[in-house]
Amino acid sequence: MKSWRFGILGLITLVLLGNWISRRIETNAPAPSLAAQNDTPKPTTPPTVADQNPPTPAAVRPVPIPPPPHPEPSRTGNARGFENPLVTSDPPTTPPPRQAAEADPEVVVDFDQISLMLRDYRSLAGENPVGTNAEIMKAIMGANPKGAQLGPPQGQGINENGELVDRWGTPYFFHALAKDLMEIHSAGPDRRMGNEDDLVGR
């Protein structure tokens, strides 16, 4: 009788132990991953008309190729004749003026006196007077740092515009070559500047 009881108790114990082990296995099992959940097949939708007829690519337009640049003409002349196209071979239309030193003695004296007048001004101010004929004579006549009156030269006059005039009544043209060098131009006897009758001195 006792052996039968022990057999039933053992059987109950085995059933309870098996039940307990199965629960432990279920609680320790890993949860399914998101990747596994996303791998579930999704219902497919039937293709649309746009999927069946994909858009055709637009026609490719060719890119225009710019023409090659034209070479600029040489500014140093060609290799054959070594001629510069920018330099004209025509002779100058204005003849060079005559040197005052080669003119009549009276004219030579006029130019020498003007040169001395300008030299005196340079000794006073350190450089030539600047400006037009009238502005230069204004400085010579006293509008200078020392207030000294250095002109006009003896025997030469000044017109109503304050300009120093040559013996034919035409204003001189002063051309400053440097601060200590002045070129003096006279229109000459014909009183027209720019021809072979002109006179120049320093």
PyMOL commands that place a pseudoatom at each C-alpha (Angstrom):
pseudoatom trace, name=CA, resn=MET, resi=1, chain=A, elem=C, hetatm=0, pos=[0.000, 0.000, 0.000]
pseudoatom trace, name=CA, resn=LYS, resi=2, chain=A, elem=C, hetatm=0, pos=[2.835, 2.372, 0.830]
pseudoatom trace, name=CA, resn=SER, resi=3, chain=A, elem=C, hetatm=0, pos=[4.566, 1.697, -2.505]
pseudoatom trace, name=CA, resn=TRP, resi=4, chain=A, elem=C, hetatm=0, pos=[1.440, 2.743, -4.371]
pseudoatom trace, name=CA, resn=ARG, resi=5, chain=A, elem=C, hetatm=0, pos=[1.336, 6.051, -2.522]
pseudoatom trace, name=CA, resn=PHE, resi=6, chain=A, elem=C, hetatm=0, pos=[4.998, 6.697, -3.216]
pseudoatom trace, name=CA, resn=GLY, resi=7, chain=A, elem=C, hetatm=0, pos=[4.382, 6.010, -6.928]
pseudoatom trace, name=CA, resn=ILE, resi=8, chain=A, elem=C, hetatm=0, pos=[1.556, 8.555, -7.097]
pseudoatom trace, name=CA, resn=LEU, resi=9, chain=A, elem=C, hetatm=0, pos=[3.597, 11.178, -5.257]
pseudoatom trace, name=CA, resn=GLY, resi=10, chain=A, elem=C, hetatm=0, pos=[6.524, 10.614, -7.615]
pseudoatom trace, name=CA, resn=LEU, resi=11, chain=A, elem=C, hetatm=0, pos=[4.284, 10.952, -10.627]
pseudoatom trace, name=CA, resn=ILE, resi=12, chain=A, elem=C, hetatm=0, pos=[2.786, 14.217, -9.330]
pseudoatom trace, name=CA, resn=THR, resi=13, chain=A, elem=C, hetatm=0, pos=[6.270, 15.506, -8.570]
pseudoatom trace, name=CA, resn=LEU, resi=14, chain=A, elem=C, hetatm=0, pos=[7.450, 14.740, -12.129]
pseudoatom trace, name=CA, resn=VAL, resi=15, chain=A, elem=C, hetatm=0, pos=[4.418, 16.499, -13.643]
pseudoatom trace, name=CA, resn=LEU, resi=16, chain=A, elem=C, hetatm=0, pos=[4.963, 19.598, -11.527]
pseudoatom trace, name=CA, resn=LEU, resi=17, chain=A, elem=C, hetatm=0, pos=[8.684, 19.619, -12.265]
pseudoatom trace, name=CA, resn=GLY, resi=18, chain=A, elem=C, hetatm=0, pos=[8.064, 19.332, -16.007]
pseudoatom trace, name=CA, resn=ASN, resi=19, chain=A, elem=C, hetatm=0, pos=[5.513, 22.116, -15.885]
pseudoatom trace, name=CA, resn=TRP, resi=20, chain=A, elem=C, hetatm=0, pos=[7.924, 24.361, -13.980]
pseudoatom trace, name=CA, resn=ILE, resi=21, chain=A, elem=C, hetatm=0, pos=[10.791, 23.714, -16.450]
pseudoatom trace, name=CA, resn=SER, resi=22, chain=A, elem=C, hetatm=0, pos=[8.600, 24.489, -19.481]
pseudoatom trace, name=CA, resn=ARG, resi=23, chain=A, elem=C, hetatm=0, pos=[7.588, 27.850, -17.966]
pseudoatom trace, name=CA, resn=ARG, resi=24, chain=A, elem=C, hetatm=0, pos=[11.207, 28.747, -17.281]
pseudoatom trace, name=CA, resn=ILE, resi=25, chain=A, elem=C, hetatm=0, pos=[12.122, 28.047, -20.906]
pseudoatom trace, name=CA, resn=GLU, resi=26, chain=A, elem=C, hetatm=0, pos=[9.267, 30.246, -22.185]
pseudoatom trace, name=CA, resn=THR, resi=27, chain=A, elem=C, hetatm=0, pos=[10.206, 33.193, -19.972]
pseudoatom trace, name=CA, resn=ASN, resi=28, chain=A, elem=C, hetatm=0, pos=[13.935, 33.028, -20.983]
pseudoatom trace, name=CA, resn=ALA, resi=29, chain=A, elem=C, hetatm=0, pos=[13.260, 32.766, -24.752]
pseudoatom trace, name=CA, resn=PRO, resi=30, chain=A, elem=C, hetatm=0, pos=[14.478, 35.926, -26.720]
pseudoatom trace, name=CA, resn=ALA, resi=31, chain=A, elem=C, hetatm=0, pos=[11.850, 38.270, -28.102]
pseudoatom trace, name=CA, resn=PRO, resi=32, chain=A, elem=C, hetatm=0, pos=[11.487, 38.392, -31.894]
pseudoatom trace, name=CA, resn=SER, resi=33, chain=A, elem=C, hetatm=0, pos=[13.625, 41.203, -33.478]
pseudoatom trace, name=CA, resn=LEU, resi=34, chain=A, elem=C, hetatm=0, pos=[12.276, 44.115, -35.513]
pseudoatom trace, name=CA, resn=ALA, resi=35, chain=A, elem=C, hetatm=0, pos=[14.068, 42.782, -38.562]
pseudoatom trace, name=CA, resn=ALA, resi=36, chain=A, elem=C, hetatm=0, pos=[12.199, 39.532, -38.240]
pseudoatom trace, name=CA, resn=GLN, resi=37, chain=A, elem=C, hetatm=0, pos=[8.937, 41.434, -37.900]
pseudoatom trace, name=CA, resn=ASN, resi=38, chain=A, elem=C, hetatm=0, pos=[9.714, 43.535, -40.989]
pseudoatom trace, name=CA, resn=ASP, resi=39, chain=A, elem=C, hetatm=0, pos=[10.528, 40.429, -43.000]
pseudoatom trace, name=CA, resn=THR, resi=40, chain=A, elem=C, hetatm=0, pos=[6.906, 39.428, -42.994]
pseudoatom trace, name=CA, resn=PRO, resi=41, chain=A, elem=C, hetatm=0, pos=[5.599, 39.558, -46.528]
pseudoatom trace, name=CA, resn=LYS, resi=42, chain=A, elem=C, hetatm=0, pos=[3.440, 42.568, -47.334]
pseudoatom trace, name=CA, resn=PRO, resi=43, chain=A, elem=C, hetatm=0, pos=[0.459, 42.402, -49.623]
pseudoatom trace, name=CA, resn=THR, resi=44, chain=A, elem=C, hetatm=0, pos=[1.440, 43.460, -53.099]
pseudoatom trace, name=CA, resn=THR, resi=45, chain=A, elem=C, hetatm=0, pos=[-0.516, 46.096, -54.985]
pseudoatom trace, name=CA, resn=PRO, resi=46, chain=A, elem=C, hetatm=0, pos=[-1.195, 45.738, -58.674]
pseudoatom trace, name=CA, resn=PRO, resi=47, chain=A, elem=C, hetatm=0, pos=[1.098, 47.902, -60.877]
pseudoatom trace, name=CA, resn=THR, resi=48, chain=A, elem=C, hetatm=0, pos=[-0.322, 51.202, -62.082]
pseudoatom trace, name=CA, resn=VAL, resi=49, chain=A, elem=C, hetatm=0, pos=[-0.286, 52.584, -65.611]
pseudoatom trace, name=CA, resn=ALA, resi=50, chain=A, elem=C, hetatm=0, pos=[2.624, 54.896, -64.727]
pseudoatom trace, name=CA, resn=ASP, resi=51, chain=A, elem=C, hetatm=0, pos=[4.648, 51.881, -63.561]
pseudoatom trace, name=CA, resn=GLN, resi=52, chain=A, elem=C, hetatm=0, pos=[3.928, 49.984, -66.742]
pseudoatom trace, name=CA, resn=ASN, resi=53, chain=A, elem=C, hetatm=0, pos=[4.832, 52.974, -68.961]
pseudoatom trace, name=CA, resn=PRO, resi=54, chain=A, elem=C, hetatm=0, pos=[7.947, 54.672, -67.490]
pseudoatom trace, name=CA, resn=PRO, resi=55, chain=A, elem=C, hetatm=0, pos=[8.631, 58.211, -68.791]
pseudoatom trace, name=CA, resn=THR, resi=56, chain=A, elem=C, hetatm=0, pos=[10.951, 58.408, -71.726]
pseudoatom trace, name=CA, resn=PRO, resi=57, chain=A, elem=C, hetatm=0, pos=[14.071, 60.560, -71.247]
pseudoatom trace, name=CA, resn=ALA, resi=58, chain=A, elem=C, hetatm=0, pos=[13.957, 64.008, -72.851]
pseudoatom trace, name=CA, resn=ALA, resi=59, chain=A, elem=C, hetatm=0, pos=[15.846, 64.496, -76.039]
pseudoatom trace, name=CA, resn=VAL, resi=60, chain=A, elem=C, hetatm=0, pos=[19.445, 65.501, -75.290]
pseudoatom trace, name=CA, resn=ARG, resi=61, chain=A, elem=C, hetatm=0, pos=[20.345, 68.752, -77.012]
pseudoatom trace, name=CA, resn=PRO, resi=62, chain=A, elem=C, hetatm=0, pos=[23.927, 69.025, -78.225]
pseudoatom trace, name=CA, resn=VAL, resi=63, chain=A, elem=C, hetatm=0, pos=[25.983, 71.692, -76.472]
pseudoatom trace, name=CA, resn=PRO, resi=64, chain=A, elem=C, hetatm=0, pos=[27.136, 74.295, -79.028]
pseudoatom trace, name=CA, resn=ILE, resi=65, chain=A, elem=C, hetatm=0, pos=[30.914, 74.502, -79.343]
pseudoatom trace, name=CA, resn=PRO, resi=66, chain=A, elem=C, hetatm=0, pos=[32.205, 78.091, -79.402]
pseudoatom trace, name=CA, resn=PRO, resi=67, chain=A, elem=C, hetatm=0, pos=[34.367, 79.024, -82.368]
pseudoatom trace, name=CA, resn=PRO, resi=68, chain=A, elem=C, hetatm=0, pos=[38.112, 79.250, -81.736]
pseudoatom trace, name=CA, resn=PRO, resi=69, chain=A, elem=C, hetatm=0, pos=[39.338, 82.751, -80.828]
pseudoatom trace, name=CA, resn=HIS, resi=70, chain=A, elem=C, hetatm=0, pos=[40.816, 84.799, -83.602]
pseudoatom trace, name=CA, resn=PRO, resi=71, chain=A, elem=C, hetatm=0, pos=[44.464, 85.647, -83.018]
pseudoatom trace, name=CA, resn=GLU, resi=72, chain=A, elem=C, hetatm=0, pos=[45.113, 89.341, -82.531]
pseudoatom trace, name=CA, resn=PRO, resi=73, chain=A, elem=C, hetatm=0, pos=[47.253, 91.035, -85.142]
pseudoatom trace, name=CA, resn=SER, resi=74, chain=A, elem=C, hetatm=0, pos=[50.851, 91.377, -84.171]
pseudoatom trace, name=CA, resn=ARG, resi=75, chain=A, elem=C, hetatm=0, pos=[51.762, 94.756, -82.765]
pseudoatom trace, name=CA, resn=THR, resi=76, chain=A, elem=C, hetatm=0, pos=[55.449, 94.268, -83.401]
pseudoatom trace, name=CA, resn=GLY, resi=77, chain=A, elem=C, hetatm=0, pos=[55.243, 93.948, -87.153]
pseudoatom trace, name=CA, resn=ASN, resi=78, chain=A, elem=C, hetatm=0, pos=[55.471, 90.904, -89.374]
pseudoatom trace, name=CA, resn=ALA, resi=79, chain=A, elem=C, hetatm=0, pos=[58.530, 88.738, -89.609]
pseudoatom trace, name=CA, resn=ARG, resi=80, chain=A, elem=C, hetatm=0, pos=[59.104, 89.438, -93.290]
pseudoatom trace, name=CA, resn=GLY, resi=81, chain=A, elem=C, hetatm=0, pos=[59.344, 93.173, -93.511]
pseudoatom trace, name=CA, resn=PHE, resi=82, chain=A, elem=C, hetatm=0, pos=[59.614, 94.021, -89.787]
pseudoatom trace, name=CA, resn=GLU, resi=83, chain=A, elem=C, hetatm=0, pos=[57.059, 96.764, -90.375]
pseudoatom trace, name=CA, resn=ASN, resi=84, chain=A, elem=C, hetatm=0, pos=[54.883, 98.057, -87.565]
pseudoatom trace, name=CA, resn=PRO, resi=85, chain=A, elem=C, hetatm=0, pos=[51.294, 98.484, -88.836]
pseudoatom trace, name=CA, resn=LEU, resi=86, chain=A, elem=C, hetatm=0, pos=[50.637, 101.103, -86.166]
pseudoatom trace, name=CA, resn=VAL, resi=87, chain=A, elem=C, hetatm=0, pos=[53.367, 103.400, -87.428]
pseudoatom trace, name=CA, resn=THR, resi=88, chain=A, elem=C, hetatm=0, pos=[52.547, 105.310, -90.591]
pseudoatom trace, name=CA, resn=SER, resi=89, chain=A, elem=C, hetatm=0, pos=[55.272, 105.865, -93.097]
pseudoatom trace, name=CA, resn=ASP, resi=90, chain=A, elem=C, hetatm=0, pos=[53.855, 109.219, -94.224]
pseudoatom trace, name=CA, resn=PRO, resi=91, chain=A, elem=C, hetatm=0, pos=[56.160, 112.148, -93.535]
pseudoatom trace, name=CA, resn=PRO, resi=92, chain=A, elem=C, hetatm=0, pos=[55.018, 114.601, -90.842]
pseudoatom trace, name=CA, resn=THR, resi=93, chain=A, elem=C, hetatm=0, pos=[52.765, 117.338, -92.150]
pseudoatom trace, name=CA, resn=THR, resi=94, chain=A, elem=C, hetatm=0, pos=[54.238, 120.005, -89.840]
pseudoatom trace, name=CA, resn=PRO, resi=95, chain=A, elem=C, hetatm=0, pos=[57.809, 120.936, -90.740]
pseudoatom trace, name=CA, resn=PRO, resi=96, chain=A, elem=C, hetatm=0, pos=[60.223, 121.416, -87.859]
pseudoatom trace, name=CA, resn=PRO, resi=97, chain=A, elem=C, hetatm=0, pos=[60.699, 125.018, -86.713]
pseudoatom trace, name=CA, resn=ARG, resi=98, chain=A, elem=C, hetatm=0, pos=[63.882, 126.958, -87.299]
pseudoatom trace, name=CA, resn=GLN, resi=99, chain=A, elem=C, hetatm=0, pos=[66.365, 127.430, -84.504]
pseudoatom trace, name=CA, resn=ALA, resi=100, chain=A, elem=C, hetatm=0, pos=[66.274, 130.966, -83.163]
pseudoatom trace, name=CA, resn=ALA, resi=101, chain=A, elem=C, hetatm=0, pos=[70.067, 130.983, -82.992]
pseudoatom trace, name=CA, resn=GLU, resi=102, chain=A, elem=C, hetatm=0, pos=[70.124, 130.799, -86.810]
pseudoatom trace, name=CA, resn=ALA, resi=103, chain=A, elem=C, hetatm=0, pos=[67.711, 133.742, -87.295]
pseudoatom trace, name=CA, resn=ASP, resi=104, chain=A, elem=C, hetatm=0, pos=[68.474, 137.461, -87.586]
pseudoatom trace, name=CA, resn=PRO, resi=105, chain=A, elem=C, hetatm=0, pos=[70.616, 138.938, -84.800]
pseudoatom trace, name=CA, resn=GLU, resi=106, chain=A, elem=C, hetatm=0, pos=[67.678, 140.926, -83.416]
pseudoatom trace, name=CA, resn=VAL, resi=107, chain=A, elem=C, hetatm=0, pos=[65.641, 137.747, -83.020]
pseudoatom trace, name=CA, resn=VAL, resi=108, chain=A, elem=C, hetatm=0, pos=[68.574, 136.024, -81.345]
pseudoatom trace, name=CA, resn=VAL, resi=109, chain=A, elem=C, hetatm=0, pos=[68.733, 138.861, -78.806]
pseudoatom trace, name=CA, resn=ASP, resi=110, chain=A, elem=C, hetatm=0, pos=[64.995, 138.534, -78.099]
pseudoatom trace, name=CA, resn=PHE, resi=111, chain=A, elem=C, hetatm=0, pos=[65.320, 134.839, -77.315]
pseudoatom trace, name=CA, resn=ASP, resi=112, chain=A, elem=C, hetatm=0, pos=[68.436, 135.374, -75.216]
pseudoatom trace, name=CA, resn=GLN, resi=113, chain=A, elem=C, hetatm=0, pos=[66.658, 137.972, -73.084]
pseudoatom trace, name=CA, resn=ILE, resi=114, chain=A, elem=C, hetatm=0, pos=[63.706, 135.633, -72.487]
pseudoatom trace, name=CA, resn=SER, resi=115, chain=A, elem=C, hetatm=0, pos=[66.137, 132.862, -71.510]
pseudoatom trace, name=CA, resn=LEU, resi=116, chain=A, elem=C, hetatm=0, pos=[67.818, 135.187, -68.992]
pseudoatom trace, name=CA, resn=MET, resi=117, chain=A, elem=C, hetatm=0, pos=[64.413, 136.190, -67.596]
pseudoatom trace, name=CA, resn=LEU, resi=118, chain=A, elem=C, hetatm=0, pos=[63.513, 132.531, -67.021]
pseudoatom trace, name=CA, resn=ARG, resi=119, chain=A, elem=C, hetatm=0, pos=[66.943, 131.835, -65.534]
pseudoatom trace, name=CA, resn=ASP, resi=120, chain=A, elem=C, hetatm=0, pos=[66.454, 134.641, -63.010]
pseudoatom trace, name=CA, resn=TYR, resi=121, chain=A, elem=C, hetatm=0, pos=[63.069, 133.212, -62.048]
pseudoatom trace, name=CA, resn=ARG, resi=122, chain=A, elem=C, hetatm=0, pos=[64.581, 129.741, -61.525]
pseudoatom trace, name=CA, resn=SER, resi=123, chain=A, elem=C, hetatm=0, pos=[67.257, 131.275, -59.280]
pseudoatom trace, name=CA, resn=LEU, resi=124, chain=A, elem=C, hetatm=0, pos=[64.469, 132.857, -57.241]
pseudoatom trace, name=CA, resn=ALA, resi=125, chain=A, elem=C, hetatm=0, pos=[61.890, 130.022, -57.117]
pseudoatom trace, name=CA, resn=GLY, resi=126, chain=A, elem=C, hetatm=0, pos=[64.027, 126.939, -57.824]
pseudoatom trace, name=CA, resn=GLU, resi=127, chain=A, elem=C, hetatm=0, pos=[62.125, 125.945, -60.972]
pseudoatom trace, name=CA, resn=ASN, resi=128, chain=A, elem=C, hetatm=0, pos=[60.441, 127.299, -64.089]
pseudoatom trace, name=CA, resn=PRO, resi=129, chain=A, elem=C, hetatm=0, pos=[57.116, 129.117, -63.863]
pseudoatom trace, name=CA, resn=VAL, resi=130, chain=A, elem=C, hetatm=0, pos=[54.220, 126.964, -65.021]
pseudoatom trace, name=CA, resn=GLY, resi=131, chain=A, elem=C, hetatm=0, pos=[50.997, 127.543, -66.931]
pseudoatom trace, name=CA, resn=THR, resi=132, chain=A, elem=C, hetatm=0, pos=[50.034, 129.486, -70.008]
pseudoatom trace, name=CA, resn=ASN, resi=133, chain=A, elem=C, hetatm=0, pos=[51.905, 132.480, -71.394]
pseudoatom trace, name=CA, resn=ALA, resi=134, chain=A, elem=C, hetatm=0, pos=[49.761, 134.850, -69.325]
pseudoatom trace, name=CA, resn=GLU, resi=135, chain=A, elem=C, hetatm=0, pos=[50.190, 132.772, -66.139]
pseudoatom trace, name=CA, resn=ILE, resi=136, chain=A, elem=C, hetatm=0, pos=[53.936, 132.571, -66.627]
pseudoatom trace, name=CA, resn=MET, resi=137, chain=A, elem=C, hetatm=0, pos=[54.219, 136.323, -67.179]
pseudoatom trace, name=CA, resn=LYS, resi=138, chain=A, elem=C, hetatm=0, pos=[52.061, 136.982, -64.130]
pseudoatom trace, name=CA, resn=ALA, resi=139, chain=A, elem=C, hetatm=0, pos=[54.569, 135.044, -62.032]
pseudoatom trace, name=CA, resn=ILE, resi=140, chain=A, elem=C, hetatm=0, pos=[57.458, 136.850, -63.742]
pseudoatom trace, name=CA, resn=MET, resi=141, chain=A, elem=C, hetatm=0, pos=[55.857, 140.248, -63.092]
pseudoatom trace, name=CA, resn=GLY, resi=142, chain=A, elem=C, hetatm=0, pos=[55.657, 139.767, -59.321]
pseudoatom trace, name=CA, resn=ALA, resi=143, chain=A, elem=C, hetatm=0, pos=[53.233, 136.941, -58.445]
pseudoatom trace, name=CA, resn=ASN, resi=144, chain=A, elem=C, hetatm=0, pos=[56.082, 134.821, -57.065]
pseudoatom trace, name=CA, resn=PRO, resi=145, chain=A, elem=C, hetatm=0, pos=[57.154, 133.841, -53.538]
pseudoatom trace, name=CA, resn=LYS, resi=146, chain=A, elem=C, hetatm=0, pos=[59.560, 136.814, -53.310]
pseudoatom trace, name=CA, resn=GLY, resi=147, chain=A, elem=C, hetatm=0, pos=[57.310, 139.327, -55.064]
pseudoatom trace, name=CA, resn=ALA, resi=148, chain=A, elem=C, hetatm=0, pos=[60.174, 140.203, -57.416]
pseudoatom trace, name=CA, resn=GLN, resi=149, chain=A, elem=C, hetatm=0, pos=[59.427, 141.763, -60.834]
pseudoatom trace, name=CA, resn=LEU, resi=150, chain=A, elem=C, hetatm=0, pos=[61.701, 140.085, -63.376]
pseudoatom trace, name=CA, resn=GLY, resi=151, chain=A, elem=C, hetatm=0, pos=[60.209, 141.123, -66.718]
pseudoatom trace, name=CA, resn=PRO, resi=152, chain=A, elem=C, hetatm=0, pos=[59.250, 141.768, -69.382]
pseudoatom trace, name=CA, resn=PRO, resi=153, chain=A, elem=C, hetatm=0, pos=[62.561, 141.699, -71.256]
pseudoatom trace, name=CA, resn=GLN, resi=154, chain=A, elem=C, hetatm=0, pos=[63.823, 145.008, -72.591]
pseudoatom trace, name=CA, resn=GLY, resi=155, chain=A, elem=C, hetatm=0, pos=[62.292, 145.956, -75.935]
pseudoatom trace, name=CA, resn=GLN, resi=156, chain=A, elem=C, hetatm=0, pos=[59.467, 143.359, -75.745]
pseudoatom trace, name=CA, resn=GLY, resi=157, chain=A, elem=C, hetatm=0, pos=[55.873, 144.003, -74.826]
pseudoatom trace, name=CA, resn=ILE, resi=158, chain=A, elem=C, hetatm=0, pos=[52.849, 142.414, -73.211]
pseudoatom trace, name=CA, resn=ASN, resi=159, chain=A, elem=C, hetatm=0, pos=[49.454, 142.442, -74.924]
pseudoatom trace, name=CA, resn=GLU, resi=160, chain=A, elem=C, hetatm=0, pos=[46.082, 143.214, -73.378]
pseudoatom trace, name=CA, resn=ASN, resi=161, chain=A, elem=C, hetatm=0, pos=[45.772, 139.567, -72.231]
pseudoatom trace, name=CA, resn=GLY, resi=162, chain=A, elem=C, hetatm=0, pos=[48.981, 139.786, -70.204]
pseudoatom trace, name=CA, resn=GLU, resi=163, chain=A, elem=C, hetatm=0, pos=[50.931, 137.643, -72.698]
pseudoatom trace, name=CA, resn=LEU, resi=164, chain=A, elem=C, hetatm=0, pos=[54.525, 138.257, -73.765]
pseudoatom trace, name=CA, resn=VAL, resi=165, chain=A, elem=C, hetatm=0, pos=[54.546, 138.819, -77.559]
pseudoatom trace, name=CA, resn=ASP, resi=166, chain=A, elem=C, hetatm=0, pos=[57.337, 138.537, -80.110]
pseudoatom trace, name=CA, resn=ARG, resi=167, chain=A, elem=C, hetatm=0, pos=[58.509, 141.361, -82.369]
pseudoatom trace, name=CA, resn=TRP, resi=168, chain=A, elem=C, hetatm=0, pos=[55.665, 140.581, -84.801]
pseudoatom trace, name=CA, resn=GLY, resi=169, chain=A, elem=C, hetatm=0, pos=[52.957, 140.906, -82.119]
pseudoatom trace, name=CA, resn=THR, resi=170, chain=A, elem=C, hetatm=0, pos=[52.197, 137.174, -81.668]
pseudoatom trace, name=CA, resn=PRO, resi=171, chain=A, elem=C, hetatm=0, pos=[52.240, 135.621, -78.164]
pseudoatom trace, name=CA, resn=TYR, resi=172, chain=A, elem=C, hetatm=0, pos=[55.124, 133.243, -77.459]
pseudoatom trace, name=CA, resn=PHE, resi=173, chain=A, elem=C, hetatm=0, pos=[54.387, 129.629, -76.637]
pseudoatom trace, name=CA, resn=PHE, resi=174, chain=A, elem=C, hetatm=0, pos=[56.285, 128.246, -73.622]
pseudoatom trace, name=CA, resn=HIS, resi=175, chain=A, elem=C, hetatm=0, pos=[56.904, 124.503, -73.397]
pseudoatom trace, name=CA, resn=ALA, resi=176, chain=A, elem=C, hetatm=0, pos=[58.458, 123.262, -70.150]
pseudoatom trace, name=CA, resn=LEU, resi=177, chain=A, elem=C, hetatm=0, pos=[60.777, 120.322, -70.888]
pseudoatom trace, name=CA, resn=ALA, resi=178, chain=A, elem=C, hetatm=0, pos=[61.881, 120.039, -67.257]
pseudoatom trace, name=CA, resn=LYS, resi=179, chain=A, elem=C, hetatm=0, pos=[61.708, 122.103, -64.113]
pseudoatom trace, name=CA, resn=ASP, resi=180, chain=A, elem=C, hetatm=0, pos=[64.940, 123.853, -65.163]
pseudoatom trace, name=CA, resn=LEU, resi=181, chain=A, elem=C, hetatm=0, pos=[64.530, 123.796, -68.956]
pseudoatom trace, name=CA, resn=MET, resi=182, chain=A, elem=C, hetatm=0, pos=[62.002, 125.802, -70.986]
pseudoatom trace, name=CA, resn=GLU, resi=183, chain=A, elem=C, hetatm=0, pos=[61.464, 125.775, -74.753]
pseudoatom trace, name=CA, resn=ILE, resi=184, chain=A, elem=C, hetatm=0, pos=[60.336, 129.072, -76.346]
pseudoatom trace, name=CA, resn=HIS, resi=185, chain=A, elem=C, hetatm=0, pos=[58.301, 129.093, -79.586]
pseudoatom trace, name=CA, resn=SER, resi=186, chain=A, elem=C, hetatm=0, pos=[57.558, 132.035, -81.880]
pseudoatom trace, name=CA, resn=ALA, resi=187, chain=A, elem=C, hetatm=0, pos=[55.162, 132.010, -84.856]
pseudoatom trace, name=CA, resn=GLY, resi=188, chain=A, elem=C, hetatm=0, pos=[57.676, 133.998, -86.890]
pseudoatom trace, name=CA, resn=PRO, resi=189, chain=A, elem=C, hetatm=0, pos=[57.045, 136.781, -89.395]
pseudoatom trace, name=CA, resn=ASP, resi=190, chain=A, elem=C, hetatm=0, pos=[53.905, 135.193, -90.892]
pseudoatom trace, name=CA, resn=ARG, resi=191, chain=A, elem=C, hetatm=0, pos=[52.318, 135.093, -87.399]
pseudoatom trace, name=CA, resn=ARG, resi=192, chain=A, elem=C, hetatm=0, pos=[50.999, 131.560, -87.988]
pseudoatom trace, name=CA, resn=MET, resi=193, chain=A, elem=C, hetatm=0, pos=[52.135, 128.769, -85.667]
pseudoatom trace, name=CA, resn=GLY, resi=194, chain=A, elem=C, hetatm=0, pos=[52.904, 125.376, -87.156]
pseudoatom trace, name=CA, resn=ASN, resi=195, chain=A, elem=C, hetatm=0, pos=[54.935, 125.954, -90.331]
pseudoatom trace, name=CA, resn=GLU, resi=196, chain=A, elem=C, hetatm=0, pos=[58.536, 126.301, -91.451]
pseudoatom trace, name=CA, resn=ASP, resi=197, chain=A, elem=C, hetatm=0, pos=[58.503, 129.988, -90.538]
pseudoatom trace, name=CA, resn=ASP, resi=198, chain=A, elem=C, hetatm=0, pos=[58.357, 129.238, -86.786]
pseudoatom trace, name=CA, resn=LEU, resi=199, chain=A, elem=C, hetatm=0, pos=[61.284, 129.855, -84.466]
pseudoatom trace, name=CA, resn=VAL, resi=200, chain=A, elem=C, hetatm=0, pos=[62.290, 127.883, -81.393]
pseudoatom trace, name=CA, resn=GLY, resi=201, chain=A, elem=C, hetatm=0, pos=[64.907, 128.466, -78.740]
pseudoatom trace, name=CA, resn=ARG, resi=202, chain=A, elem=C, hetatm=0, pos=[65.812, 127.653, -75.135]
for i in range(1, 202): cmd.bond("trace and resi %d" % i, "trace and resi %d" % (i + 1))
show_as sticks, trace
zoom trace
